[in-house]
Amino acid sequence: MNDPSYRNRQTARKLSTVFDIYNNGESGEIDLTDELWGEVFEPLKNPALFQTAHQDELMQTVVWANGADFAPEFLMEIMNKQNQQAA
């Protein structure tokens, strides 16, 4: 199944980086540094807040204590772009 809206796990690894495992077997670190701007996402630059990342069972995506979240498709797109740049 290639539907990235379902994930097995998200883990905040370090400031601005989460590790995702998708149900299609893809996984990797996603550096969100360039995405942490604006009223909702700027506060995630605070390491303590960023570390609150967890999977919301209803939305099936990573969310933070302040209510910020990213669509799983968007996260997978970023992960794939970053993997291609690293290769």
Order of alpha helices (4+ residues) and beta strands (2+ residues): beta-beta-beta-alpha-alpha-beta-beta-alpha
